[in-house]
Amino acid sequence: MTMPLPEERDRRAARRLWITFALLVAAIAVVAFVIAGDIGRNRAIATTRARAEDAGTLALAILRGELEKQRALPVILARDPDVRAALVDGDRQALDSKLEAIARETRAAVIYVLGKDGITIAASNWREPTSFVGNDYAFRDYFSAAVSGGAAEQFALGTVSKRPGLYITSRVDDGETALGVIVVKVEFDQVEADWRALGGQTFVVDKRGVVLLSTFADWRFRIEEALASQTAADIRQSLQFGAAPLTLLPLQREGEIVRGTGAVAGAHIASRIPIPTTDWRLEVLLPVDQAIRDQRAELQTLIALLLMPGAALGALALRRRQVNLARRSAEARIKDELERRVAERTAALAGANERLVEEMAERTRAQERLSDAREELAKANRLATLGQVTAGVAHEINQPLAAMRTYAENARAFLERTDAASVDGALGKIVRLTERIGTITDTLRGFARRGGGPLGPVDLREAIDGALMILDAALRQAGVTPVVPALTPPVSVLARPVELEQVLVNLMRNAIEAMAQRRNGQAPRLAISIATEAEYVEIAIVDNGPGLDAEALAALFTPFRTTKSRGLGLGLVISHDIVAAFGGTLNAASRPGEGSTFTISLKRAS
């Protein structure tokens, strides 16, 4: 006999292993599906039982509410003087109208008064063809029970209306003498309609098992269990339920499951509750077949979803086990090769890390140099602006110096004439002129300082006044009188004072230079407006210069792009960066021939 080759033995062993694995998975799946079906059925029954109990509690509350409302009515009417008067040959027609009004207000089916002989003397339906007036109801149990016991209740089918209802009675007494009986009939059509909204089937049976109320009309006056022949004969003779056949309900009870046939075919869960103050019982039936199917399907689907990954993982584990032996011989070589490559890669990563650290340090130094360069550029921009306003500032200082010389000469002449008052006046004017010169030089010195430091509240009025002081000579020379808001109360923004003044000077100087190029003959107009919001403040600088076209407006904040013949194209770029560093924005809007508007938006300082 030829021995199989090792490869063939391995293949046969693997095949047997796969067959065993498949059978095991199938067995586990069958057992799991059976258990899941059982659990699903139990869960569905428990859930439906809880729903049935809740529905029964609600249905009982609806029924008791109607019963308690109507039970008080005959007791109250039995004490009514009009009822007593009618029973002692009073005005019975007036009592008919009164009972009619009371029945309409209380939604009672009918209210009527029986004499002590059982004949109706007044009724709320006296206008109707089926009026009870004159009918003899002495045969009714509710009459005889009320005469003997003072009050009674009986559920019965109406002999005239052929409609079922609960008859609630109370005896009318005059001292020790019984005058008659007041009867209130309650019909439960609305109660049954409310029960239908709860779902399933709801019905009420009396102590003999006869169905009195039901959401399924065909069940009314059927019985749960067969009645004794004498009991059935007594019920038919009393006409309590008319000619009802008293057939069995189409229900079969199997423990906690109730199975129905016909219109209520299928399995149901029942919840039975005794009705207090009566010998009735209320029962709610909820269908459970669909709930069982849904729960079983849900759990079996869950089992399938869990088994499929498990089977897949098991198959994968088997597959890995089969290839594991084949891999072991190659893993040694791969391990050696991998260790060599790891060592090379580690060395390469170490060198790359050193270069990255060096590049990061160099980038940090470059950022610092760039920041210093930007600050120096901003300072250069301020100095360039100072250079442009130097001539105007010199003119402003020369005027008070010339005036000071005149006042000094006058003071000498007044001194020679010993005119002390005039000398004092001339010296006071000299002092004020020196203060004026000091204010101008302080403003220029502050504007030339290097910016920096943390952001803080800056009064907008002070910043605008400082910028206007620097540009005072240029404004006078251009014939421009700026329109400035009052700013009452004061408004503050988060910024640095010197840099904010620099931005305002740049924008207003650009506006002055732009208005000098206008050709429409209009007077130059420069307006500053302030708009405050909850968190931001907008400063708008508006001129009526020649404006900008779309191309120039798009490149407005691009370095070294300018519309001026002698400009560098850096002023607006620097202003934009300063505002951005404040956490704000600088935007421009313009149309050719209509002027330009530059809007600074800054955070409002509390």
Sequence and secondary structure as in RCSB ss.txt:
>XXXX:A:sequence
MTMPLPEERDRRAARRLWITFALLVAAIAVVAFVIAGDIGRNRAIATTRARAEDAGTLALAILRGELEKQRALPV
ILARDPDVRAALVDGDRQALDSKLEAIARETRAAVIYVLGKDGITIAASNWREPTSFVGNDYAFRDYFSAAVSGG
AAEQFALGTVSKRPGLYITSRVDDGETALGVIVVKVEFDQVEADWRALGGQTFVVDKRGVVLLSTFADWRFRIEE
ALASQTAADIRQSLQFGAAPLTLLPLQREGEIVRGTGAVAGAHIASRIPIPTTDWRLEVLLPVDQAIRDQRAELQ
TLIALLLMPGAALGALALRRRQVNLARRSAEARIKDELERRVAERTAALAGANERLVEEMAERTRAQERLSDARE
ELAKANRLATLGQVTAGVAHEINQPLAAMRTYAENARAFLERTDAASVDGALGKIVRLTERIGTITDTLRGFARR
GGGPLGPVDLREAIDGALMILDAALRQAGVTPVVPALTPPVSVLARPVELEQVLVNLMRNAIEAMAQRRNGQAPR
LAISIATEAEYVEIAIVDNGPGLDAEALAALFTPFRTTKSRGLGLGLVISHDIVAAFGGTLNAASRPGEGSTFTI
SLKRAS
>XXXX:A:secstr
     HHHHHHHHHHHHHHHHHHHHHHHHHHHHHHHHHHHHHHHHHHHHHHHHHHHHHHHHHHHHHHHHHHHHHH
HHHT HHHHHHHTT  HHHHHHHHHHHHHHHT SEEEEEETTSBEEEETTTTSTT  TT B TTSHHHHHHHHHS
EEEEEEE TTT  EEEEEEEEEEETTEEEEEEEEEE  HHHHHHHHTT SEEEEE TT BEEEESSGGGTT BSS
   HHHHHHHHHHTTTTT    B SEEEETTEEEE GGG EEEEEEEEE TTSS EEEEEEE HHHHHHHHHHHH
HHHHHHHHHHHHHHHHHHHHHHHHHHHHHHHHHHHHHHHHHHHHHHHHHHHHHHHHHHHHHHHHHHHHHHHHHHH
HHHHHHHHHHHHHHHHHHHHHHHHHHHHHHHHHHHHHHHHHTT HHHHHHHHHHHHHHHHHHHHHHHHHHHHHS 
  S  EEEEHHHHHHHHHHHTHHHHHHHT   B    SS  EEEE HHHHHHHHHHHHHHHHHHHTT  S     
EEEEEEE SSEEEEEEEE S    HHHHHTTTSTT  SSSS  S HHHHHHHHHHHTT EEEEEEETTTEEEEEE
EEEB  
